[in-house]
Amino acid sequence: MVDNRVTFGSKLGVILATVGCAVGLGSIWRFPYMLGTNGGAAFLLIYILFMIFLGIPVMVTEFFIGRYSRSNTVGSFKKMAPGTKWCWIGYNGILAAFLILGFYAVVSGWTLEYVWQTVNGSLYSTPGVDFTADFDNFSSNALRPIFWTAVFIGLTHFVIASGVEKGIERASKIMMPLLFLILVVMCIRSVTLPNAEAGLVYLFKPDFSKLTSSVVLSAVGQAFFSLSLGMGCLITYSSYFGKDTNMLATAWQVTIINTFVAILAGIMIFPAVFSFGIAPSAGAQLVFITLPNVFEQLPFSSLWSLIFYILLAMAALTSASFSSATVPPSAAALATQWCRWSSSSSSATDFSALSAAEICVRMSMQYSPFSVICRMPRTCPSMRFNRAMILFWSLAYPCCVAFISSSSLR
């Protein structure tokens, strides 16, 4: 069978797109606050060790599975172990991606809110504004977090619908170098703030008395979260790798860049945290209450703020795009199988001309979640009901999660 699957257009595109999947909110938003709540440099040291000795082997394994099978996370295990229950590992990854996207979209919506506040001038309209209180007012609002979550989901749909090479690869090639540049500029400004030395000591001088089993487990979880391991994203990504892609080298490059960006995020955050008297353990809102203070110290503060939060939103977008793309293919495969089982009339003959695997690839892997719904075959007796239920769930789920998470993540 001829493999017509689209691939990335260049080796640079492979690396930047995979980095874009891994480097997102996990490295820039989650890593600083996890380090802050787990004792500082001791957490960083354990995190780096797990990235090298656990993250890279798992990443290479997922790369090999994806490129060999040329399919989604469920289809990969079905191809490698047909007729067995190993495919449930793929379904478990889909569930993980589904649950992570629940809060990922909410936090990404926060970045869009800060983009909007910067554009309309409200973020820096009052000198000496309390950014902690400003964030609390936004996150406790009943509608604004839900609105920006829905906007982010719409943008994710647009990127996926644009395809691999024109959508994700092109966005990553533009976004990743710009994000790296803005991080370097912010680090330089942060380390020149008063009392910045205390933040650097907190980040790089380990205090092993704070090293507990909880810190070790948190470091493992952060390593998996940062590299997008165990949720099918990298299996789906590597299914688009060309045959000439060196997967071990790619895994090392992605891990090194990811770790470097995480450390840059720490350098950007913690000197400012100690300079402005913010608690390192402030939690999930650390990026949103610390960085506005740094931007306020820069000339053209609104411009720097706008660039950073746009790039942070784009980093989140590339990660969310393939997390979203991990889920619908297998959901569509289930819908396909349901159609084949429930069809009792001759109308099913046209649909059964293709195998379930071919339908899954043609209908699901090349399209976004909403496109999958629109392309579901209409020959099945119960398909109208199924289409309506999937569409309803696609819209209702993020709204429900946004409502719950807007308070629990504060």
Buried (B, 14 or more C-beta within 10 A) or exposed (E): EEEEEEBBBBBEBBBBBBBBBBBBBBBBBBBBBBBBBBBBBBBBBBBBBBBBEBBBEBBBBBBBBBBBBBBBBBBBBBBBEEEEEBBEBBBBBBEBBBEBBBBBBBBBBBBBBBBBBBBEEEBBEEEEBEBBEBBBEBBEEEEBBBBBBBBBBEBBBEBBBBBBBEBBBBBBBEBBEBBBEBBEBBBEBBBEBEEBEBBBBBBBEBEEEEBEEEBBEBBBBBBBBBBBBBBBBBBBBBBBBEEEBEBEEBBBBBBBBBBBBBBBBBBBBBBBBBBBEBEBEBBBBBBBBBBBBBBBBBEEBBEBBBBBBBBBBBBBBBBBBBBBBBBBBBBBBBBBEBBBEEBEEEEBEEBEEBEBBEBBBEBBBBBBBBBBBEBBBEBBEEBEEBBEEBBEEBEEBBBEBBBEBBEEBE
